[in-house]
Amino acid sequence: MIQECAFAHLNVRDMGMLRDKFDGQRYFDTLREDIISEFAFEKYINLEKFDWQRREKKSYRRKYYEFNGVTIELVSFNIGTTPKINPSKIDNVVFVCVKPDLRVYISGLANKDLIISRSIPIKPYFPLNPGLQEIKEFTGFILFKNLDELC
């Protein structure tokens, strides 16, 4: 299903039709990570059946989730990287890490204070562009081996 979404976004029938295979593969990998993270989170919180048709629309933007008046944004990333975020535009986040073997790790809720205290500034992609927002790299992940460590 993810491959069909990528083909719909790129307006091709198969990967062989792409002019630039590297960019096409990179797009597919990013889309795959994004869809898997959303699918896993929605399954974890027991939402209704995943809506594949909305994901086939190229204009799709991930929705925010709301629980008890708290708006939550998903931030996905893959293993070996750390999530890049703009703390001024985020209040509450759940991080989702997608591994190449399709194992998915979902964090607990991270509020703005936690994000700011556990992230470090990184150089903007275009340092000469004064309109660029501050981007930070979230590095505050802590590994818990079992539930006893949380108590």
VMD Tcl script that builds the backbone (N, CA, C; Angstrom):
set m [mol new atoms 453]
animate dup $m
set s [atomselect $m all]
$s set {name element resname resid chain x y z} {
  {N N MET 1 A 0.816 -1.197 0.000}
  {CA C MET 1 A 0.000 0.000 0.000}
  {C C MET 1 A 0.864 1.268 0.000}
  {N N ILE 2 A 1.969 1.248 0.699}
  {CA C ILE 2 A 2.824 2.434 0.753}
  {C C ILE 2 A 3.385 2.723 -0.630}
  {N N GLN 3 A 3.747 1.667 -1.347}
  {CA C GLN 3 A 4.299 1.854 -2.687}
  {C C GLN 3 A 3.262 2.494 -3.614}
  {N N GLU 4 A 2.000 2.093 -3.490}
  {CA C GLU 4 A 0.936 2.703 -4.296}
  {C C GLU 4 A 0.779 4.184 -3.968}
  {N N CYS 5 A 0.911 4.535 -2.695}
  {CA C CYS 5 A 0.847 5.948 -2.296}
  {C C CYS 5 A 1.983 6.730 -2.947}
  {N N ALA 6 A 3.188 6.172 -2.910}
  {CA C ALA 6 A 4.339 6.852 -3.517}
  {C C ALA 6 A 4.138 7.003 -5.019}
  {N N PHE 7 A 3.651 5.966 -5.689}
  {CA C PHE 7 A 3.408 6.048 -7.135}
  {C C PHE 7 A 2.374 7.120 -7.449}
  {N N ALA 8 A 1.326 7.212 -6.617}
  {CA C ALA 8 A 0.299 8.241 -6.828}
  {C C ALA 8 A 0.899 9.634 -6.654}
  {N N HIS 9 A 1.742 9.822 -5.655}
  {CA C HIS 9 A 2.369 11.131 -5.409}
  {C C HIS 9 A 3.309 11.517 -6.553}
  {N N LEU 10 A 4.070 10.535 -7.056}
  {CA C LEU 10 A 5.068 10.806 -8.092}
  {C C LEU 10 A 4.498 10.704 -9.503}
  {N N ASN 11 A 3.235 10.287 -9.601}
  {CA C ASN 11 A 2.538 10.151 -10.881}
  {C C ASN 11 A 3.270 9.183 -11.832}
  {N N VAL 12 A 3.606 8.006 -11.300}
  {CA C VAL 12 A 4.236 6.949 -12.087}
  {C C VAL 12 A 3.550 5.619 -11.776}
  {N N ARG 13 A 3.771 4.637 -12.657}
  {CA C ARG 13 A 3.199 3.313 -12.428}
  {C C ARG 13 A 4.155 2.394 -11.677}
  {N N ASP 14 A 5.463 2.626 -11.851}
  {CA C ASP 14 A 6.463 1.833 -11.138}
  {C C ASP 14 A 7.747 2.636 -11.005}
  {N N MET 15 A 8.675 2.154 -10.194}
  {CA C MET 15 A 9.921 2.878 -9.928}
  {C C MET 15 A 10.783 3.011 -11.183}
  {N N GLY 16 A 10.621 2.115 -12.135}
  {CA C GLY 16 A 11.389 2.177 -13.373}
  {C C GLY 16 A 11.072 3.399 -14.216}
  {N N MET 17 A 9.926 4.035 -13.981}
  {CA C MET 17 A 9.518 5.197 -14.766}
  {C C MET 17 A 10.156 6.503 -14.268}
  {N N LEU 18 A 10.832 6.450 -13.136}
  {CA C LEU 18 A 11.432 7.670 -12.598}
  {C C LEU 18 A 12.676 8.049 -13.381}
  {N N ARG 19 A 12.829 9.332 -13.644}
  {CA C ARG 19 A 14.031 9.813 -14.322}
  {C C ARG 19 A 15.234 9.739 -13.392}
  {N N ASP 20 A 15.030 10.117 -12.153}
  {CA C ASP 20 A 16.102 10.113 -11.171}
  {C C ASP 20 A 15.766 9.075 -10.103}
  {N N LYS 21 A 16.346 7.920 -10.206}
  {CA C LYS 21 A 16.027 6.810 -9.310}
  {C C LYS 21 A 16.430 7.118 -7.863}
  {N N PHE 22 A 17.532 7.831 -7.663}
  {CA C PHE 22 A 17.991 8.145 -6.313}
  {C C PHE 22 A 16.961 9.010 -5.589}
  {N N ASP 23 A 16.495 10.087 -6.239}
  {CA C ASP 23 A 15.497 10.960 -5.620}
  {C C ASP 23 A 14.186 10.220 -5.394}
  {N N GLY 24 A 13.812 9.376 -6.349}
  {CA C GLY 24 A 12.585 8.593 -6.207}
  {C C GLY 24 A 12.671 7.637 -5.036}
  {N N GLN 25 A 13.809 6.976 -4.877}
  {CA C GLN 25 A 13.989 6.046 -3.756}
  {C C GLN 25 A 14.006 6.798 -2.439}
  {N N ARG 26 A 14.659 7.951 -2.408}
  {CA C ARG 26 A 14.698 8.750 -1.185}
  {C C ARG 26 A 13.285 9.218 -0.811}
  {N N TYR 27 A 12.504 9.639 -1.809}
  {CA C TYR 27 A 11.124 10.048 -1.547}
  {C C TYR 27 A 10.328 8.872 -0.990}
  {N N PHE 28 A 10.481 7.716 -1.620}
  {CA C PHE 28 A 9.766 6.521 -1.163}
  {C C PHE 28 A 10.155 6.168 0.273}
  {N N ASP 29 A 11.443 6.200 0.590}
  {CA C ASP 29 A 11.901 5.862 1.933}
  {C C ASP 29 A 11.339 6.822 2.979}
  {N N THR 30 A 11.327 8.117 2.669}
  {CA C THR 30 A 10.777 9.122 3.586}
  {C C THR 30 A 9.280 8.923 3.771}
  {N N LEU 31 A 8.572 8.689 2.660}
  {CA C LEU 31 A 7.127 8.469 2.728}
  {C C LEU 31 A 6.819 7.197 3.517}
  {N N ARG 32 A 7.594 6.171 3.291}
  {CA C ARG 32 A 7.409 4.890 3.990}
  {C C ARG 32 A 7.553 5.092 5.501}
  {N N GLU 33 A 8.594 5.785 5.904}
  {CA C GLU 33 A 8.822 6.068 7.323}
  {C C GLU 33 A 7.651 6.858 7.909}
  {N N ASP 34 A 7.171 7.848 7.167}
  {CA C ASP 34 A 6.082 8.695 7.628}
  {C C ASP 34 A 4.788 7.899 7.785}
  {N N ILE 35 A 4.459 7.093 6.779}
  {CA C ILE 35 A 3.213 6.327 6.820}
  {C C ILE 35 A 3.280 5.252 7.904}
  {N N ILE 36 A 4.399 4.557 8.001}
  {CA C ILE 36 A 4.525 3.507 9.018}
  {C C ILE 36 A 4.396 4.101 10.416}
  {N N SER 37 A 5.000 5.269 10.648}
  {CA C SER 37 A 4.912 5.877 11.975}
  {C C SER 37 A 3.476 6.265 12.311}
  {N N GLU 38 A 2.779 6.822 11.350}
  {CA C GLU 38 A 1.379 7.194 11.575}
  {C C GLU 38 A 0.505 5.961 11.780}
  {N N PHE 39 A 0.719 4.946 10.941}
  {CA C PHE 39 A -0.045 3.704 11.038}
  {C C PHE 39 A 0.166 3.057 12.417}
  {N N ALA 40 A 1.427 2.967 12.861}
  {CA C ALA 40 A 1.739 2.342 14.145}
  {C C ALA 40 A 1.124 3.120 15.303}
  {N N PHE 41 A 1.220 4.452 15.254}
  {CA C PHE 41 A 0.660 5.262 16.337}
  {C C PHE 41 A -0.850 5.101 16.403}
  {N N GLU 42 A -1.513 5.154 15.253}
  {CA C GLU 42 A -2.970 5.012 15.245}
  {C C GLU 42 A -3.398 3.619 15.715}
  {N N LYS 43 A -2.641 2.617 15.360}
  {CA C LYS 43 A -2.940 1.264 15.830}
  {C C LYS 43 A -2.714 1.185 17.338}
  {N N TYR 44 A -1.650 1.795 17.832}
  {CA C TYR 44 A -1.330 1.773 19.252}
  {C C TYR 44 A -2.423 2.424 20.093}
  {N N ILE 45 A -3.002 3.512 19.598}
  {CA C ILE 45 A -4.041 4.207 20.377}
  {C C ILE 45 A -5.446 3.724 20.022}
  {N N ASN 46 A -5.523 2.662 19.224}
  {CA C ASN 46 A -6.794 2.016 18.870}
  {C C ASN 46 A -7.749 2.912 18.102}
  {N N LEU 47 A -7.215 3.676 17.148}
  {CA C LEU 47 A -8.102 4.447 16.280}
  {C C LEU 47 A -8.745 3.503 15.276}
  {N N GLU 48 A -9.731 4.023 14.578}
  {CA C GLU 48 A -10.412 3.219 13.574}
  {C C GLU 48 A -9.438 2.773 12.488}
  {N N LYS 49 A -9.942 2.023 11.556}
  {CA C LYS 49 A -9.122 1.497 10.464}
  {C C LYS 49 A -8.348 2.620 9.771}
  {N N PHE 50 A -7.091 2.348 9.462}
  {CA C PHE 50 A -6.221 3.341 8.823}
  {C C PHE 50 A -6.774 3.726 7.449}
  {N N ASP 51 A -6.797 5.006 7.146}
  {CA C ASP 51 A -7.369 5.519 5.898}
  {C C ASP 51 A -6.281 5.658 4.837}
  {N N TRP 52 A -6.137 4.620 4.014}
  {CA C TRP 52 A -5.114 4.631 2.967}
  {C C TRP 52 A -5.442 5.639 1.877}
  {N N GLN 53 A -6.711 5.877 1.607}
  {CA C GLN 53 A -7.091 6.798 0.531}
  {C C GLN 53 A -6.632 8.222 0.807}
  {N N ARG 54 A -6.687 8.647 2.044}
  {CA C ARG 54 A -6.224 10.019 2.351}
  {C C ARG 54 A -4.714 10.128 2.147}
  {N N ARG 55 A -3.974 9.025 2.367}
  {CA C ARG 55 A -2.527 9.049 2.199}
  {C C ARG 55 A -2.108 9.064 0.736}
  {N N GLU 56 A -2.985 8.637 -0.181}
  {CA C GLU 56 A -2.662 8.653 -1.599}
  {C C GLU 56 A -2.707 10.060 -2.181}
  {N N LYS 57 A -3.319 10.987 -1.465}
  {CA C LYS 57 A -3.378 12.368 -1.934}
  {C C LYS 57 A -2.043 13.046 -1.676}
  {N N LYS 58 A -1.458 13.596 -2.704}
  {CA C LYS 58 A -0.149 14.235 -2.560}
  {C C LYS 58 A -0.210 15.452 -1.632}
  {N N SER 59 A -1.361 16.081 -1.554}
  {CA C SER 59 A -1.518 17.270 -0.719}
  {C C SER 59 A -1.754 16.922 0.753}
  {N N TYR 60 A -1.746 15.648 1.099}
  {CA C TYR 60 A -2.010 15.225 2.472}
  {C C TYR 60 A -1.004 15.826 3.446}
  {N N ARG 61 A -1.502 16.337 4.537}
  {CA C ARG 61 A -0.674 16.807 5.641}
  {C C ARG 61 A -1.146 16.062 6.884}
  {N N ARG 62 A -0.196 15.529 7.619}
  {CA C ARG 62 A -0.550 14.736 8.794}
  {C C ARG 62 A -1.372 15.569 9.755}
  {N N LYS 63 A -2.420 14.958 10.248}
  {CA C LYS 63 A -3.282 15.645 11.198}
  {C C LYS 63 A -2.654 15.633 12.580}
  {N N TYR 64 A -3.153 16.504 13.407}
  {CA C TYR 64 A -2.764 16.507 14.806}
  {C C TYR 64 A -3.759 15.622 15.540}
  {N N TYR 65 A -3.319 15.030 16.604}
  {CA C TYR 65 A -4.183 14.185 17.420}
  {C C TYR 65 A -4.536 14.965 18.674}
  {N N GLU 66 A -5.743 14.772 19.166}
  {CA C GLU 66 A -6.162 15.503 20.354}
  {C C GLU 66 A -6.725 14.530 21.380}
  {N N PHE 67 A -6.201 14.638 22.613}
  {CA C PHE 67 A -6.657 13.816 23.721}
  {C C PHE 67 A -6.863 14.716 24.925}
  {N N ASN 68 A -8.075 14.702 25.446}
  {CA C ASN 68 A -8.401 15.498 26.644}
  {C C ASN 68 A -7.956 16.946 26.513}
  {N N GLY 69 A -8.163 17.540 25.350}
  {CA C GLY 69 A -7.817 18.933 25.123}
  {C C GLY 69 A -6.342 19.188 24.845}
  {N N VAL 70 A -5.530 18.139 24.779}
  {CA C VAL 70 A -4.103 18.282 24.495}
  {C C VAL 70 A -3.857 17.885 23.040}
  {N N THR 71 A -3.286 18.803 22.278}
  {CA C THR 71 A -2.972 18.531 20.877}
  {C C THR 71 A -1.582 17.923 20.788}
  {N N ILE 72 A -1.486 16.829 20.045}
  {CA C ILE 72 A -0.230 16.097 19.924}
  {C C ILE 72 A 0.166 16.005 18.459}
  {N N GLU 73 A 1.448 16.245 18.209}
  {CA C GLU 73 A 1.993 16.111 16.857}
  {C C GLU 73 A 2.959 14.933 16.842}
  {N N LEU 74 A 2.917 14.141 15.771}
  {CA C LEU 74 A 3.874 13.046 15.600}
  {C C LEU 74 A 5.106 13.565 14.880}
  {N N VAL 75 A 6.268 13.173 15.356}
  {CA C VAL 75 A 7.524 13.479 14.684}
  {C C VAL 75 A 8.209 12.144 14.439}
  {N N SER 76 A 8.348 11.788 13.167}
  {CA C SER 76 A 8.958 10.496 12.857}
  {C C SER 76 A 10.401 10.686 12.417}
  {N N PHE 77 A 11.190 9.659 12.664}
  {CA C PHE 77 A 12.586 9.652 12.243}
  {C C PHE 77 A 13.026 8.202 12.141}
  {N N ASN 78 A 14.159 7.983 11.511}
  {CA C ASN 78 A 14.631 6.607 11.392}
  {C C ASN 78 A 15.835 6.374 12.284}
  {N N ILE 79 A 16.131 5.126 12.484}
  {CA C ILE 79 A 17.230 4.742 13.378}
  {C C ILE 79 A 18.540 5.302 12.834}
  {N N GLY 80 A 19.399 5.744 13.703}
  {CA C GLY 80 A 20.672 6.316 13.285}
  {C C GLY 80 A 20.625 7.814 13.090}
  {N N THR 81 A 19.452 8.412 13.237}
  {CA C THR 81 A 19.312 9.864 13.140}
  {C C THR 81 A 18.593 10.359 14.392}
  {N N THR 82 A 18.536 11.652 14.550}
  {CA C THR 82 A 17.737 12.247 15.617}
  {C C THR 82 A 16.739 13.191 14.963}
  {N N PRO 83 A 15.573 13.348 15.562}
  {CA C PRO 83 A 14.557 14.211 14.953}
  {C C PRO 83 A 14.952 15.680 14.967}
  {N N LYS 84 A 14.703 16.360 13.853}
  {CA C LYS 84 A 14.929 17.794 13.735}
  {C C LYS 84 A 13.568 18.481 13.878}
  {N N ILE 85 A 13.480 19.443 14.798}
  {CA C ILE 85 A 12.202 20.102 15.060}
  {C C ILE 85 A 12.410 21.590 15.270}
  {N N ASN 86 A 11.318 22.329 15.139}
  {CA C ASN 86 A 11.306 23.748 15.433}
  {C C ASN 86 A 10.492 23.925 16.719}
  {N N PRO 87 A 11.143 24.093 17.871}
  {CA C PRO 87 A 10.425 24.152 19.148}
  {C C PRO 87 A 9.401 25.278 19.241}
  {N N SER 88 A 9.582 26.347 18.487}
  {CA C SER 88 A 8.630 27.454 18.568}
  {C C SER 88 A 7.287 27.089 17.928}
  {N N LYS 89 A 7.248 26.047 17.114}
  {CA C LYS 89 A 6.004 25.660 16.448}
  {C C LYS 89 A 5.392 24.386 17.021}
  {N N ILE 90 A 6.012 23.831 18.075}
  {CA C ILE 90 A 5.547 22.557 18.620}
  {C C ILE 90 A 5.265 22.715 20.107}
  {N N ASP 91 A 4.137 22.153 20.554}
  {CA C ASP 91 A 3.824 22.168 21.980}
  {C C ASP 91 A 3.981 20.789 22.602}
  {N N ASN 92 A 3.343 19.784 22.023}
  {CA C ASN 92 A 3.391 18.425 22.544}
  {C C ASN 92 A 3.691 17.468 21.406}
  {N N VAL 93 A 4.640 16.569 21.636}
  {CA C VAL 93 A 5.111 15.693 20.575}
  {C C VAL 93 A 5.172 14.255 21.066}
  {N N VAL 94 A 4.882 13.341 20.166}
  {CA C VAL 94 A 5.201 11.933 20.355}
  {C C VAL 94 A 6.174 11.594 19.242}
  {N N PHE 95 A 7.354 11.108 19.614}
  {CA C PHE 95 A 8.364 10.724 18.636}
  {C C PHE 95 A 8.149 9.270 18.245}
  {N N VAL 96 A 8.304 9.001 16.950}
  {CA C VAL 96 A 8.152 7.643 16.443}
  {C C VAL 96 A 9.394 7.314 15.625}
  {N N CYS 97 A 10.107 6.270 16.050}
  {CA C CYS 97 A 11.316 5.831 15.361}
  {C C CYS 97 A 11.002 4.565 14.577}
  {N N VAL 98 A 11.297 4.590 13.290}
  {CA C VAL 98 A 11.039 3.445 12.413}
  {C C VAL 98 A 12.376 2.828 12.038}
  {N N LYS 99 A 12.533 1.555 12.348}
  {CA C LYS 99 A 13.754 0.837 11.997}
  {C C LYS 99 A 13.591 0.188 10.618}
  {N N PRO 100 A 14.690 -0.091 9.934}
  {CA C PRO 100 A 14.606 -0.705 8.603}
  {C C PRO 100 A 13.869 -2.047 8.591}
  {N N ASP 101 A 13.912 -2.778 9.703}
  {CA C ASP 101 A 13.217 -4.065 9.754}
  {C C ASP 101 A 11.740 -3.904 10.124}
  {N N LEU 102 A 11.236 -2.677 10.077}
  {CA C LEU 102 A 9.843 -2.302 10.329}
  {C C LEU 102 A 9.448 -2.356 11.803}
  {N N ARG 103 A 10.416 -2.491 12.694}
  {CA C ARG 103 A 10.077 -2.327 14.105}
  {C C ARG 103 A 9.912 -0.837 14.363}
  {N N VAL 104 A 8.928 -0.512 15.181}
  {CA C VAL 104 A 8.600 0.882 15.444}
  {C C VAL 104 A 8.654 1.125 16.947}
  {N N TYR 105 A 9.302 2.222 17.331}
  {CA C TYR 105 A 9.381 2.625 18.731}
  {C C TYR 105 A 8.623 3.928 18.892}
  {N N ILE 106 A 7.699 3.948 19.851}
  {CA C ILE 106 A 6.873 5.130 20.092}
  {C C ILE 106 A 7.218 5.678 21.467}
  {N N SER 107 A 7.532 6.979 21.513}
  {CA C SER 107 A 7.894 7.598 22.795}
  {C C SER 107 A 6.648 7.974 23.567}
  {N N GLY 108 A 6.863 8.393 24.779}
  {CA C GLY 108 A 5.792 8.996 25.552}
  {C C GLY 108 A 5.613 10.438 25.101}
  {N N LEU 109 A 4.738 11.150 25.754}
  {CA C LEU 109 A 4.460 12.537 25.404}
  {C C LEU 109 A 5.607 13.436 25.847}
  {N N ALA 110 A 6.089 14.245 24.931}
  {CA C ALA 110 A 7.128 15.232 25.238}
  {C C ALA 110 A 6.503 16.615 25.093}
  {N N ASN 111 A 6.486 17.383 26.188}
  {CA C ASN 111 A 5.935 18.736 26.104}
  {C C ASN 111 A 7.026 19.721 25.699}
  {N N LYS 112 A 6.636 20.966 25.485}
  {CA C LYS 112 A 7.568 21.984 24.989}
  {C C LYS 112 A 8.781 22.163 25.901}
  {N N ASP 113 A 8.570 22.171 27.215}
  {CA C ASP 113 A 9.691 22.346 28.152}
  {C C ASP 113 A 10.703 21.213 28.016}
  {N N LEU 114 A 10.217 19.985 27.904}
  {CA C LEU 114 A 11.114 18.842 27.749}
  {C C LEU 114 A 11.868 18.925 26.423}
  {N N ILE 115 A 11.170 19.301 25.376}
  {CA C ILE 115 A 11.806 19.414 24.059}
  {C C ILE 115 A 12.921 20.452 24.091}
  {N N ILE 116 A 12.652 21.604 24.687}
  {CA C ILE 116 A 13.662 22.663 24.744}
  {C C ILE 116 A 14.852 22.238 25.605}
  {N N SER 117 A 14.589 21.592 26.736}
  {CA C SER 117 A 15.688 21.215 27.637}
  {C C SER 117 A 16.529 20.061 27.096}
  {N N ARG 118 A 15.976 19.238 26.208}
  {CA C ARG 118 A 16.701 18.063 25.720}
  {C C ARG 118 A 17.074 18.164 24.245}
  {N N SER 119 A 17.126 19.360 23.719}
  {CA C SER 119 A 17.506 19.509 22.315}
  {C C SER 119 A 18.664 20.484 22.195}
  {N N ILE 120 A 19.370 20.365 21.094}
  {CA C ILE 120 A 20.508 21.246 20.847}
  {C C ILE 120 A 20.308 21.945 19.506}
  {N N PRO 121 A 20.733 23.208 19.393}
  {CA C PRO 121 A 20.593 23.913 18.115}
  {C C PRO 121 A 21.509 23.296 17.061}
  {N N ILE 122 A 21.039 23.274 15.849}
  {CA C ILE 122 A 21.880 22.851 14.739}
  {C C ILE 122 A 21.954 23.989 13.737}
  {N N LYS 123 A 22.949 23.947 12.900}
  {CA C LYS 123 A 23.102 25.003 11.903}
  {C C LYS 123 A 21.957 24.928 10.912}
  {N N PRO 124 A 21.383 26.074 10.561}
  {CA C PRO 124 A 20.329 26.055 9.548}
  {C C PRO 124 A 20.902 25.648 8.197}
  {N N TYR 125 A 20.042 25.115 7.373}
  {CA C TYR 125 A 20.466 24.664 6.049}
  {C C TYR 125 A 20.960 25.840 5.200}
  {N N PHE 126 A 20.351 26.999 5.366}
  {CA C PHE 126 A 20.717 28.187 4.600}
  {C C PHE 126 A 21.044 29.307 5.575}
  {N N PRO 127 A 22.267 29.343 6.092}
  {CA C PRO 127 A 22.600 30.303 7.150}
  {C C PRO 127 A 22.461 31.757 6.725}
  {N N LEU 128 A 22.477 32.042 5.430}
  {CA C LEU 128 A 22.355 33.429 4.985}
  {C C LEU 128 A 20.908 33.882 4.860}
  {N N ASN 129 A 19.966 32.975 5.062}
  {CA C ASN 129 A 18.554 33.307 4.955}
  {C C ASN 129 A 18.035 33.747 6.323}
  {N N PRO 130 A 17.800 35.052 6.524}
  {CA C PRO 130 A 17.398 35.536 7.849}
  {C C PRO 130 A 15.988 35.101 8.243}
  {N N GLY 131 A 15.163 34.689 7.295}
  {CA C GLY 131 A 13.795 34.287 7.616}
  {C C GLY 131 A 13.681 32.852 8.093}
  {N N LEU 132 A 14.784 32.135 8.115}
  {CA C LEU 132 A 14.759 30.728 8.502}
  {C C LEU 132 A 14.521 30.584 10.000}
  {N N GLN 133 A 13.647 29.679 10.374}
  {CA C GLN 133 A 13.336 29.425 11.776}
  {C C GLN 133 A 14.462 28.638 12.444}
  {N N GLU 134 A 14.540 28.737 13.754}
  {CA C GLU 134 A 15.533 27.955 14.494}
  {C C GLU 134 A 15.148 26.478 14.448}
  {N N ILE 135 A 16.096 25.648 14.128}
  {CA C ILE 135 A 15.878 24.214 14.093}
  {C C ILE 135 A 16.745 23.595 15.175}
  {N N LYS 136 A 16.164 22.664 15.918}
  {CA C LYS 136 A 16.919 21.978 16.965}
  {C C LYS 136 A 16.860 20.481 16.719}
  {N N GLU 137 A 17.844 19.808 17.271}
  {CA C GLU 137 A 17.921 18.359 17.170}
  {C C GLU 137 A 17.610 17.790 18.542}
  {N N PHE 138 A 16.582 16.965 18.622}
  {CA C PHE 138 A 16.181 16.390 19.906}
  {C C PHE 138 A 17.080 15.204 20.208}
  {N N THR 139 A 17.788 15.278 21.318}
  {CA C THR 139 A 18.751 14.232 21.659}
  {C C THR 139 A 18.492 13.631 23.033}
  {N N GLY 140 A 17.373 13.940 23.639}
  {CA C GLY 140 A 17.149 13.552 25.027}
  {C C GLY 140 A 16.494 12.216 25.234}
  {N N PHE 141 A 16.746 11.240 24.368}
  {CA C PHE 141 A 16.129 9.936 24.553}
  {C C PHE 141 A 16.872 9.149 25.628}
  {N N ILE 142 A 16.113 8.503 26.464}
  {CA C ILE 142 A 16.673 7.684 27.529}
  {C C ILE 142 A 16.120 6.273 27.348}
  {N N LEU 143 A 16.977 5.278 27.415}
  {CA C LEU 143 A 16.553 3.900 27.251}
  {C C LEU 143 A 16.124 3.330 28.597}
  {N N PHE 144 A 14.916 2.813 28.645}
  {CA C PHE 144 A 14.417 2.108 29.822}
  {C C PHE 144 A 14.323 0.639 29.449}
  {N N LYS 145 A 14.958 -0.194 30.233}
  {CA C LYS 145 A 14.973 -1.624 29.918}
  {C C LYS 145 A 13.712 -2.332 30.377}
  {N N ASN 146 A 13.063 -1.806 31.413}
  {CA C ASN 146 A 11.819 -2.411 31.887}
  {C C ASN 146 A 10.994 -1.363 32.630}
  {N N LEU 147 A 9.779 -1.712 32.947}
  {CA C LEU 147 A 8.863 -0.759 33.591}
  {C C LEU 147 A 9.313 -0.389 35.003}
  {N N ASP 148 A 10.046 -1.263 35.678}
  {CA C ASP 148 A 10.516 -0.947 37.032}
  {C C ASP 148 A 11.403 0.294 37.043}
  {N N GLU 149 A 12.148 0.536 35.966}
  {CA C GLU 149 A 13.027 1.689 35.911}
  {C C GLU 149 A 12.251 2.998 35.857}
  {N N LEU 150 A 11.002 2.955 35.434}
  {CA C LEU 150 A 10.186 4.167 35.351}
  {C C LEU 150 A 9.570 4.533 36.693}
  {N N CYS 151 A 9.492 3.605 37.604}
  {CA C CYS 151 A 8.837 3.843 38.904}
  {C C CYS 151 A 9.815 4.352 39.942}
}
mol reanalyze $m
mol bondsrecalc $m
mol representation Tube
mol addrep $m
